[in-house]
Amino acid sequence: MTDRSGTADYTQIVLERVDKVAIIRMNRPQYRNAQSRILREELDDAFARCQDDDSVSVVVFTGVGDHFSAGHDLGTPEELRDRELRGFPTDARGRLRRMHEFNVANTMRWRDFRKPTIAAVHGYTIFAGWLVASAMDVIVAADDTTFLPEFVQYFSMPWDVNTRKVKEILFEGRFVSAQEAHEIGFVNRVVPRAELEDHVLELAHRFAETDLLRLEMTKEAINAVDDVRGFRSSIETSFLRWSMLSEAERAQVGEDGMTSDATGRPRRPRAQRAFDRLKGRR
């Protein structure tokens, strides 16, 4: 392994290189890697850089600290400052266009990234954490990973997991352990937490031994099969339904006092109920 240098112009992620492998790390451990607008813009830029760099054959995507990602940023100081400086649209059309770009268009770009990608997940992988991991080609989970999936903007879960299992999990609104995620086909491998990075880097280097053109053509051929089956149109159609749900729930905020995020969606109560179930409370 050679160069392991960081990229200085990012504020919420880190981009490193280990031979032919690039490592993109979400770097907000103090917020459990909550996904702000700035973080996702930096992720998009890092993936674009890796796409254009022919010396990169594989990308590993992970998070700094104890958790992969606790989901969307619902209001950290950095996120609130960014909203104040750049603003957010307040009308329905503007909100939905922003959420499409923020969660669907860029996530689809990462799914379509031409080189192999590996998500190395650990700790809490909640809502948008599940979302971004699902866009990667291979997912390796530490044995301490606790997933909380949801009907999110980029809704690939029915493509990743048996549909009856998807319904059971989402209707109940519960956490999924690393082992269950492996059993239902969302996760490729489960490894001890202490071995996660070494295991993923070893796997990435084995991928990188294959000629880059062959890697790219193989990935594109596999993704094309899902596209022919309707993957892309399914994502867009699901986003339309999510949009309807989002606007309906937003209209209810204030009447029942539920906590909401920047768009007014009452997300935290569902997460709290899942945490209560995880801890054995009703």
Salt bridges, closest charged atoms under 4 A:
ASP9 OD2 - ARG49 NH2 2.56
GLU16 OE1 - ARG25 NH2 3.23
GLU41 OE2 - ARG86 NH1 3.08
ASP44 OD2 - ARG109 NH2 2.62
ASP45 OD2 - ARG49 NE 2.95
ASP53 OD2 - ARG17 NH1 3.38
ASP73 OD2 - ARG28 NH1 2.78
GLU78 OE1 - ARG28 NH2 3.62
GLU79 OE2 - ARG83 NE 3.22
ASP82 OD2 - ARG37 NE 2.83
ASP82 OD1 - ARG86 NE 2.68
GLU101 OE2 - ARG109 NH2 2.90
ASP112 OD1 - ARG111 NH1 2.97
ASP112 OD2 - ARG232 NH1 3.11
ASP137 OD2 - LYS219 NZ 2.82
ASP144 OD2 - ARG193 NE 3.69
GLU150 OE2 - ARG270 NE 2.39
GLU168 OE1 - LYS165 NZ 3.06
GLU168 OE2 - ARG174 NH2 2.65
GLU172 OE1 - ARG174 NE 3.07
GLU180 OE2 - LYS165 NZ 3.65
GLU180 OE2 - ARG174 NH2 2.87
GLU197 OE2 - ARG4 NH2 2.94
GLU197 OE2 - ARG25 NH2 2.72
GLU202 OE2 - ARG206 NH1 3.14
GLU216 OE1 - ARG114 NH2 3.62
GLU220 OE2 - ARG114 NE 2.59
ASP226 OD1 - ARG229 NH1 3.72
ASP227 OD1 - ARG111 NH1 3.07
ASP227 OD2 - ARG232 NH2 3.28
GLU236 OE1 - HIS100 NE2 2.94
GLU247 OE1 - ARG95 NH2 2.66
ASP261 OD2 - ARG265 NH2 2.67
ASP276 OD1 - ARG281 NH2 2.63
